[in-house]
Amino acid sequence: MKRAARLSAILDLLAEQGEVSVDELVVRFEASAATIRRDLDSLAEQRLLTRTHGGAVAQSVAYELPIRYKSHQRTDEKERIARAASALVATGAVVGLSGGTTTTAIAAALAAREDLGEFTVVTNAVNIASQLATRPDIKVVVTGGVIHSRSYELVGPFVEQLLSGIQLDIAFIGVNALSADRGASTHDEREAAVNRMMASRAQRAVVVADSGKIGRAAFARVGGPELFQTVITDAPATALVDAGFEVIVA
């Protein structure tokens, strides 16, 4: 296997398992331990993983794994959350979708609903816009901005300028972490600013987060129950209810 393909395969495996060992990768890729260590060191230099004694982990990376690698994580949970979110959308609604794997799943669930007539999606995620662009019954509004290469999200003042002039019926916001005391948060302050603005323009703002993100905190705060009325997740979250969130368990 060529090195580029092996590096990509290592990240795919890391996204699925959360951690990998040198010994495991030696067997899987039939490469020497020295080669695998060099591969892990190279990926660590790109901040795509964190090296440990004997391997690497994904949980403590300084920046997010690219969305293509995160899409393999908790797929069943995200699909359940997506179906629950889709059920909240009525014909004619104006729906905000931030970037992320869970909101991408929501876009797919909305597109699959045969009972849903025409509606509008406002998004700062170019992959979601591309996913929905061929549907004539869905009006897709894309914000301007600078693209974030890891998440496909548009960020910056152009996004906020457009969002400040519109009104959403409901917004689904994907985040990296959600806790009772800190609220919703992301790894990137630019994404947090856009998510906060999109949520503030909605009559109903909904955080969508799988249970692996509950009880955690990330770098940049988006908001708490004062901004988000509802949380959709895949497991009971009593602490969030006690903090003032309405929690829907998918």
C-alpha positions in Angstrom: 0.0 0.0 0.0 1.3 3.5 -0.9 2.0 5.8 1.9 -0.8 8.3 1.1 -3.4 5.5 1.0 -2.1 4.1 4.3 -2.3 7.5 6.0 -5.9 7.9 4.9 -6.7 4.3 6.1 -5.2 5.1 9.5 -7.4 8.1 9.9 -10.5 6.1 8.8 -9.6 3.5 11.5 -9.0 6.1 14.1 -12.4 7.7 13.3 -14.1 4.3 13.8 -12.2 3.2 17.0 -11.1 6.4 18.7 -7.6 5.0 19.2 -5.1 2.8 17.4 -1.9 1.0 18.4 1.3 0.6 16.5 1.1 -3.2 16.9 -2.4 -3.2 15.4 -1.4 -1.1 12.5 1.7 -3.2 11.8 -0.5 -6.3 11.4 -3.2 -4.6 9.5 -0.9 -2.9 6.9 1.9 -5.4 6.9 4.4 -2.6 7.5 7.3 -2.3 9.9 6.9 -0.7 13.3 9.3 2.1 12.3 7.2 2.9 9.2 3.9 3.0 11.3 5.6 5.3 13.9 6.7 7.7 11.1 3.1 7.7 9.7 1.7 8.5 13.1 4.3 11.2 13.7 3.4 12.7 10.3 -0.3 12.8 11.1 0.4 14.2 14.6 2.4 17.1 13.0 -0.7 17.9 10.9 -2.8 17.8 14.2 -5.0 15.0 12.9 -4.3 12.8 15.9 -2.5 12.8 19.2 0.4 10.4 19.7 0.5 8.2 22.7 3.0 5.6 24.0 2.4 2.8 21.6 -0.1 4.4 19.3 -2.4 7.4 18.9 -5.8 8.7 20.0 -8.4 11.0 18.4 -10.2 12.3 21.5 -7.7 15.0 22.4 -6.8 16.4 19.0 -6.2 20.2 19.0 -8.4 20.6 15.9 -11.3 18.5 14.6 -10.8 15.5 12.4 -12.0 16.4 8.9 -15.7 15.7 8.4 -15.0 12.8 6.1 -13.4 10.9 8.9 -16.0 11.9 11.6 -18.8 10.7 9.3 -18.0 7.1 10.3 -18.6 7.7 14.0 -21.9 6.9 15.7 -23.8 6.6 12.5 -26.8 4.8 13.9 -27.2 7.4 16.7 -26.9 10.3 14.2 -29.5 8.7 11.9 -32.0 8.4 14.8 -31.3 12.0 15.8 -31.8 13.1 12.2 -35.2 11.4 11.9 -36.4 13.0 15.2 -35.2 16.4 13.9 -36.8 16.0 10.6 -40.2 15.2 12.3 -40.1 18.8 13.7 -40.2 20.4 10.2 -43.5 21.3 8.5 -44.2 22.1 4.9 -43.2 25.7 4.1 -40.8 26.0 6.9 -37.5 27.9 6.8 -34.9 25.6 8.2 -31.4 26.6 9.3 -28.7 23.9 9.2 -25.2 24.4 10.5 -22.3 22.2 9.3 -21.4 18.8 10.8 -22.1 15.2 10.3 -25.3 15.2 12.3 -26.8 18.1 10.4 -25.7 16.4 7.2 -27.8 13.4 8.3 -30.7 15.7 9.0 -30.5 17.1 5.5 -30.7 13.6 4.1 -33.7 12.8 6.4 -35.5 15.9 5.2 -34.8 15.1 1.5 -36.2 11.6 2.1 -39.6 12.7 3.5 -42.2 12.1 0.9 -44.9 13.9 2.9 -43.0 17.1 3.2 -43.8 19.7 0.5 -41.8 22.7 -0.4 -39.5 24.3 2.2 -36.4 26.4 2.5 -33.0 25.4 3.9 -30.5 28.1 4.9 -27.0 26.7 5.5 -23.4 27.7 5.8 -22.3 24.1 4.9 -21.3 23.7 1.3 -21.6 19.9 1.4 -25.2 20.2 2.7 -26.0 22.8 0.0 -24.6 20.4 -2.7 -26.5 17.5 -1.2 -29.9 19.4 -1.6 -29.2 21.4 -4.7 -30.8 19.0 -7.1 -34.1 18.9 -5.3 -36.5 21.4 -7.0 -38.9 21.3 -4.0 -36.2 22.6 -1.6 -35.1 26.2 -1.9 -31.5 26.2 -0.8 -29.9 29.5 0.5 -26.2 29.4 1.0 -24.4 32.0 3.1 -21.2 33.7 1.9 -18.0 33.4 3.8 -14.7 31.7 3.9 -14.7 27.9 3.8 -13.4 25.9 6.7 -11.5 23.0 5.1 -12.2 20.5 7.8 -15.9 20.9 8.2 -17.0 22.4 4.9 -18.5 25.3 6.8 -18.5 28.9 5.7 -17.4 31.3 8.4 -16.7 34.9 8.9 -18.5 38.3 8.7 -20.2 37.6 5.4 -22.1 34.7 7.0 -23.2 36.8 9.9 -24.2 39.7 7.6 -26.6 37.4 5.7 -28.0 35.7 8.7 -28.7 39.1 10.4 -31.3 39.9 7.7 -33.3 36.7 7.7 -35.7 34.8 10.0 -35.8 31.0 10.5 -38.6 28.9 11.8 -36.3 26.3 13.2 -32.5 25.9 13.3 -30.6 22.7 13.9 -27.1 23.4 15.2 -24.4 20.7 15.4 -21.8 21.1 18.1 -18.7 19.4 19.4 -19.7 19.3 23.0 -22.7 20.0 25.3 -22.8 20.2 29.1 -25.2 21.4 31.7 -22.9 24.1 33.0 -21.2 25.2 29.8 -23.9 24.7 27.3 -23.1 24.0 23.6 -19.5 24.6 22.4 -17.3 24.0 19.4 -13.6 23.6 18.8 -13.5 26.7 16.5 -14.5 30.2 17.6 -15.5 31.2 14.1 -17.9 28.3 13.8 -19.2 29.1 17.3 -20.0 32.7 16.2 -21.9 31.5 13.1 -23.8 28.9 15.1 -24.8 31.4 17.7 -26.0 33.8 15.1 -28.0 31.1 13.2 -29.6 30.0 16.5 -30.5 33.5 17.4 -32.4 34.0 14.1 -34.7 31.0 14.7 -38.0 30.9 16.5 -36.9 27.5 17.7 -33.2 26.7 18.1 -32.3 23.0 18.5 -28.9 21.5 19.4 -28.3 18.1 17.8 -25.6 16.1 19.5 -25.0 12.4 20.0 -24.5 11.1 23.6 -20.7 10.9 23.1 -20.7 14.7 23.2 -22.8 15.1 26.3 -21.0 16.2 29.5 -18.1 17.6 27.5 -16.8 21.1 26.8 -14.9 22.5 23.9 -13.0 25.7 23.3 -15.6 28.2 22.1 -19.1 28.5 23.8 -22.1 28.8 21.6 -24.9 29.1 24.2 -27.0 27.5 26.8 -30.8 27.1 27.4 -31.2 30.9 27.0 -30.4 30.3 23.3 -31.4 26.7 22.7 -34.9 25.6 23.7 -34.3 22.0 22.7 -31.7 19.3 22.6 -32.0 16.1 20.5 -29.7 13.3 21.5 -29.8 9.5 21.6 -29.7 8.8 25.3 -31.4 10.3 28.5 -29.6 13.4 29.8 -31.0 14.3 33.2 -28.4 17.0 33.8 -29.4 18.9 30.7 -33.1 18.7 31.7 -32.1 20.1 35.2 -30.2 22.9 33.5 -33.3 24.0 31.6 -33.1 22.3 28.2 -36.0 20.4 26.7 -34.4 17.1 25.8 -35.8 14.8 23.0 -34.3 11.3 23.1 -34.2 9.8 19.6 
